[in-house]
Amino acid sequence: MPIVPAFGNHIDEGFNAVRLARYAQLAGFSECAFWGVYNEADPVNEACRPIQTLFQRQSIAKYLGEAQEEIEQVAGYPLSVRWFTDEVPYNCRVRARWQKVIEMGIMATADIALGAVVDHTTDPAVIGPIATTVTDVDEIHVYHPGTDIEIDPSSITIAGGNVTIEIPRCRLVIDPDNPDGGWDYADVGMCGASVPVPGVFECEVDVKRVYNDSSTSATLVYPHKASCSSGSCCCPTCSEYTHEACGYVYNSAGGLIDVLYASLVGSVWTAACSICYCSTPELVRLYYRAGMTPLTAQAEDAIIRLAHAKMPKPPCGCGALMEMWTRDRNVPEVLDAARLNCPFGLSDGAWIAWKFANALAARRVVSM
């Protein structure tokens, strides 16, 4: 009998830099046990890596996200690449709220293949080849069908105008709220039938392109002004007059952006003199993508160590993961003034993460 999808229970990891699949790998988890699946061929299910529950995975994702956010607030830039919108006082050169700006633009999505067939003949399961004009594998994302909940592939390959995706079977669980004993690894239903009947795992997924749309770069804002028939924007109103602008990333590390009054013709920005000759913009709205790329091993380690420091209980089991959690939760018997005043906490994991965040902050100081 097919499982009724319970998409409301799926964990939306958002822009977490350390994804659950990566955490499980680093912690030495069984891939299937972590995602709530029992595989009789996997002996670690009955040892130090018991079947994880939805609540346990949700807790891990929560602490990883909180740890990342705390480090980002000190560092001044995101550890995962994502899009932002800022509104700052206008100048020809402005500083964005977040540093490590990659490019100007907004997030855009386009369908590549909705309901793409999943072949469970092998593990990892295979999707494709699917025809695509996309050439950057980082722009290709996979979702549970009909949702915005991502599934992390283990491999994406583009060759000859086709993309082939591999995903470990156990990441394709339909209902994440597994029983204590786990879902049955062998229950792949009838995904290969003319009318697919899913078992425990998805028979289809949605494949989409997520990319940067540079046609929206910046907006100049003239509060309480409106465009007049004369071509000026001097008429007072209770609204605002806006005009598009182009943004040039002058200094990525410092988040410095040059903003010019401009118009987009086709796909080309052309700067021009402002028609608002009797006033200048007071504000500029910036649209940009920023973040650490690629995520360094040091950043990954800092996030995990701070997440462990925040976890009141170890994720599960024993062995290497228990050793990591115990290490990161340890509080030395003797603490100097710096440790006593560490905003992240007194534990070793919190201290390591705090030093890392401050080192990032020190490296990004750039003058206007």
C-alpha positions, 0 to 999 in steps of 0.5 A: 500500500503506498504511503500518503505523502506527509510533506508538512513533516519534511525538514526544510533546511533552507540555506543551511551551509551544513546539510543533514546529509553532510552532517551524517557523513561527517558523523559516521552515520549509516546513510539509511539509519539517519534518514529513518530506514532499516537496511538489514545489510547494514550492521551499524543499524543495530550498534552505535547508529540506531534508526533516527526519528524525525524529531532527532533530525529536526533538532540537528537541523535546528542547531546547525542553523542556529550555530551558522546564524550566530557565526554569520552575525559576527563574521558579517557575511553568510556562510551559505550563498543566498540572495538579499535585499537591503535598503540603505542611504543613497550614495554613488558607492554604498556598503551592503548589509552583508559582505562577500557579495558575489553578484547583483540580482535576485533569485529566479527559478525555472522548471527543468523536469517536473515529475522526473522518473526515479530509477531505483534499480541501483543505489544511489538511485538515478534520475535522467538523463534529462535534456537541459540548457543549464551548464552549471551544476550548482544551478540544478536542484531536486525537490520532493514533487509538488513542494519546495523541500529539497533533496540533496543529490550525491552527484550531478553530471551535465554532458551533451546537453543532458543532466544525470542525477544520483541520489542515495535511496534513503534520502528519497523517503516519502514520509519522513516521520518514520516508525521507531523500527524504520521504513523497509529499505527494500520497499521500492513499490512499483516505481518502474510500472507504467502507472508508478506505485510508490513504496517507501521512496519517491518514484518521481521528483521535480528538477528545477533551475535556481539561478541569479536574475541580474535584470533586477540589480538596484532601485533608486528611491525618491520618497514623497516624489512623483514623476512630472510631465516635464520629466522631473520628479519634483512633484510632492506626493504621499508615495515615492518615485523610483527608478531602476539602477545598475549595481557594480560590485566594487569590492566583494569582500567589503560588500562595496557596490557602485550604484548608477541611475540606469536602464535595462535594454534587453539584457544590457544595462546602460547608465544615464544622467538622472532626469530628477535634476532637482533632487537626488535619491535618498535611498537605494534598494540593493538586490544581490547574492552573497556568501562564502563559496566554497564553504571551507572545512574550517567553516564547516567545523565551526558550525558543527562544533557550535551546534554540538555546544548548543545540543543538551543531549548527543544526537544518538549512539556512541563512538565517534559522534559521542566523542565529538559531542563530548569534546565540544560540550567540555568546559575547562575547569580553569577559564581566563577572562576571554573565555568567561566573556565568550558570547557563544558560551563557555564550552570548547565548541563555543570557544572554537566557533567564536575565534573562527567568527572573529577571524572572519570578521577581521579579514573583511574590514575594507574602507570605502 
